[in-house]
Amino acid sequence: MLTSALKTNKSTFTFLEFFAGSGLVTYALKNHFKAVWANDIDEKKATIYTANHGNKYFQLGDISNIQGNDLPEVDLAWASFPCQDLSLAGLSAGINGQRSGMVWEWLRVLDEMSDKPSLLVAENVEGLISSNKGDHYRVLHEALRIRGYKVGAIMLDAARWVPQSRPRIFVIALKREIMIPDELVSEEPTWLHTKAIAKVGVTLEDWVWWNMPVPPSRKSSLSDIIEWEAPCDHNQISERNISLINDRHLDKFLTGEVVVAPGYKRTRNGKQVLELRFDGIAGCLRTPGGGSSRQYLVINHNGKVQTRLLTVRETARLMGAPETYKLPGTYNDGYKAMGDAVSAPVAKYLAKHLLVKLAIVASNYALEGAYNNVRGTLKPII
């Protein structure tokens, strides 16, 4: 019977990773999808990617020079396209900006493939949905829809898995003709949909309310990932940083109520301050473009309050990378690679509970189509 040939092995699927960065998506998806091609333009991130995954299939260079007809047929194409023009910290040029506009190169490459993947994922910051009243997302949604996909966006915050606040939008597209199992969709917004997503979704054609089970509560806290023996700032620098903390927050350390808290330097009412959070999670990692983008730790260690920057290994832990994940290069190289990456536990959860199930359905649909085509060409024996 045909059903005996249907694909059920969850480790046999393949994918292309565009804007691959340091390779955390490849790491996260490895139990379900095998990367057969990956690309990034950043040489320093490429060094980290190849140190962990090898350079057999990695292609360093500008996506503008990639030709879709040179790429292998795969089940999934993943693109964590640049976020700078969609980020609240950026210039808000939007999805047609010079950097975030690279998403159109991704679609151009897919158009050039002889057989587009049945399943697509595009990942970016919340501004993709929330900025410009959702119009940036609407443009991307329509671009995917006219290419024959039904599409939905979800928000996953890394804080559900690791002690870092990192909300990200995942746009998931499946070829329109493929039926989606009931368990993977809802008739209305779920825990995966913010108010901004819900507001945009109800206005769009070929929209899908994706659904997955709610993950268990996170057990780890920021204090669990700290390298306690890492050197702190010299006394003069620590004292300067501590002077930027308001008295009420500083008292939490002096009384022993708090032993570690993360924070960013900001300017408030013309005055520089070090703003801390006390919920046991780090703020969203950023790339180290300047002093305000560097996340500090304030630590009460052995009765002394000191400050320092996050270590590179701590940033990797906050992204869910294993201790064995190699981070060659300078401090800034490693910090940038992690600050630009996709949280590994988030991608792993998405792959396990949604993407691989969609890939199975898509694969079976293709096999059924091939079977019916062959059966239609057979002549009856008389």
C-alpha positions, 0 to 999 in steps of 0.5 A: 500500500502507498501508506507503507512508503510514506515518510515518517522518519523525523531525521531525514528532512533537509534545509537551507539556512540563509543569513546563517550567522553563527549556526545556532539554527543548524545546531537546534534543528539537527535532530529533525532537519539536516542543513545541506547549504548555508550562507552568510556574508560575515566572515567572523560569524562564518568562522564560528559556524564552520568551527562548529559545523564544518565548511563542507556546505557553507558558502561565504558571500553576499546573498545577492550573488546566490543563484537559486538554480544552483541550490539543492532541493530541500524540505525547508528554507530558513531565513533569519534576515537582517533586523536593523531596519525593523528594530526599535533601536534602528532607523526604522527604514522598514522591510524595504530598507537597505539591510532588512530589505535583504529578505527580497533577495531571499525570495528572489533566490527561492523564485530561481529554484526549480522546485521551491521548498514546501516549508519556509521560515523567516525570523525577525524582531517584533518590529516586523509586525508591530511597526508601521501598523503592521504594513511591513509584515503585510507586504511580506505576507502578500509576497509569500501568498502570491508565491503559493503559500499560506502563512502565519506569524507567531511570537516566541520569547526565549525567556520561556526556555532560557533566562533572557528576554528575547521576543522574536517573530517567526513567519511560517509558510506552507504551500497552499495545497497541502492540508494542515493537521488540525492539531497544528492550527487554531481558529483564533489567536493562541498563546503564540499570538500577540495583540499586534499579530492578532490585529494584523492576522484577521485582515489577511488572506491565506492566514494561518493561526499556527498552534503548538503546546505551551512549553513547561515553565523555565527552571533556570535563572540568570544566576545559574548561567553566571561565570562567578570566577570571571574577573570584574571591572577594576575598582574605579570602573566598578565605582563609576558604574555603581554610581549610575544606579539609583539608591533604591536598586543599589540597596537591594545589593547592599542588603543582600536581597540580590546577588546579581542583576543585569542592566544597560546604560541609558540616558534619562533626562540628560543624565546617564544611568545604569538601569537594572532588572530584578526578574532573574533574566537578562535583557535582550542581547544586542550586537556590541555597536557601542557602550549602550549596547553592552549588557552589564552585570552588577554582582554582590560577590563575597560581600563586595558589589562589583560590575562587569560585562557579560562574558562571551560564554555567558552570552552563549548560555543565554542563547541556549548554546551548549558548553561545547559550542566553539566561539573563536575570535575576539570578545566582540566577535563572540558577543556579536555572533550571539547577539545576532543569533536565534535562541537555540531552544526556541528553534528546537521547540519550533522544529519539534512541535510544528516544523517537522510535523509540517514537513512530514505532511508535505513529504507525504503529499508529494509522495501521494502526488507522485504515486497518482501520477505513476498510476495514471500512466499505467495501462490496464492489462487486458 
